[in-house]
Amino acid sequence: MAAVAEDRIVELERRLLGGYQLLQTLVGIRLRSVRDPESIRHLTWLSDVTAAMQLISRRMTAEGPLDFAGYLDDVAAFWSRACEGRPVRLNVRGQATLLPDSHLLPMAIITHELISNACRHAFPDDRRGSIAVAFSRAVGGVSLVVRDSGVGADVIEPGEGLALVHGLVEHLGGSIAVETAPGAGVGVRIRLPLETAPTH
């Protein structure tokens, strides 16, 4: 009986990962035929989020507890491929940390969103630069910092991507700080508690 239940779980996990892969394929097909910039932007975002969920789900279905620093290695490989051919370097440092299940998917999407914003907006016209990601334990929780050396700005407009990050951080009961200046890139620092229940 236990063996049958385990086989069913493995099959469900396989179908879940296959579903993410199919969704990315469908989005890619649509992107080839769409010309409207707004539609391209939304479909590209959907592709990014699906990739984030697929990467973290692959880790979640492996045996043993999920170390978020290990997931960041997958993220680094994904975005290094996405930036291939551009003079943009990605550096990721992660401290081995186990996150509660309630934090895994939101944190995956937050990380993916911040790196995506840096890759797509910080280095126009083939500007050279770097993106640094640091994840570590902090007092009572964890800290995630994503910083780029790109063009920066006087202020960061609250676009959809950053609004999503703000919403997820608030949902997890954390705090977020954004620093930027013209020519000095953008830095985002997030702190999340692990001992208190997330807000709703």
Stockholm file with secondary structure:
# STOCKHOLM 1.0

chainA/1-200         MAAVAEDRIVELERRLLGGYQLLQTLVGIRLRSVRDPESIRHLTWLSDVTAAMQLISRRMTAEGPLDFAGYLDDVAAFWSRACEGRPVRLNVRGQATLLPDSHLLPMAIITHELISNACRHAFPDDRRGSIAVAFSRAVGGVSLVVRDSGVGADVIEPGEGLALVHGLVEHLGGSIAVETAPGAGVGVRIRLPLETAPTH
#=GR chainA/1-200 SS CHHHHHHHHHHHHHHHHHHHHHHHHHHHHHHHHCCCHHHHHHHHHHHHHHHHHHHHHHHHTSSSCCBHHHHHHHHHHHHHHHTTTSSEEEEEEECCCBCCHHHHHHHHHHHHHHHHHHHHHSSGGGCCEEEEEEEEEETTEEEEEEEECSCCCSSCCCCHHHHHHHHHHHHTTCEEEEEECTTSCEEEEEEEESSSCCCC
#=GC SS_cons         CHHHHHHHHHHHHHHHHHHHHHHHHHHHHHHHHCCCHHHHHHHHHHHHHHHHHHHHHHHHTSSSCCBHHHHHHHHHHHHHHHTTTSSEEEEEEECCCBCCHHHHHHHHHHHHHHHHHHHHHSSGGGCCEEEEEEEEEETTEEEEEEEECSCCCSSCCCCHHHHHHHHHHHHTTCEEEEEECTTSCEEEEEEEESSSCCCC
//
